Amino acid sequence: MKTTKQFIFGFVGLVLIFMTGLVMAEKPDTRDLSRAVLKIDSLSCGGCFSTINAGLTPY
């Protein structure tokens, strides 16, 4: 009985490990991206622009 539980937990663990790769979102490769144009109608100040620009700037 104990070995059966260990086998089941091991199998479920392996399935979860392999499924994680399928579920995780991939970050797009932005090294080749040189320009993006976003139209924001309600942008009213330079501070808003700076906040958005900082959020979109790669690390």
Secondary structure, 3 states (H helix, E strand, C coil): CHHHHHHHHHHHHHHHHHHHHHHCCCCCCCCCCCCCCCCCCCCCCHHHHHHHHHHHCCC
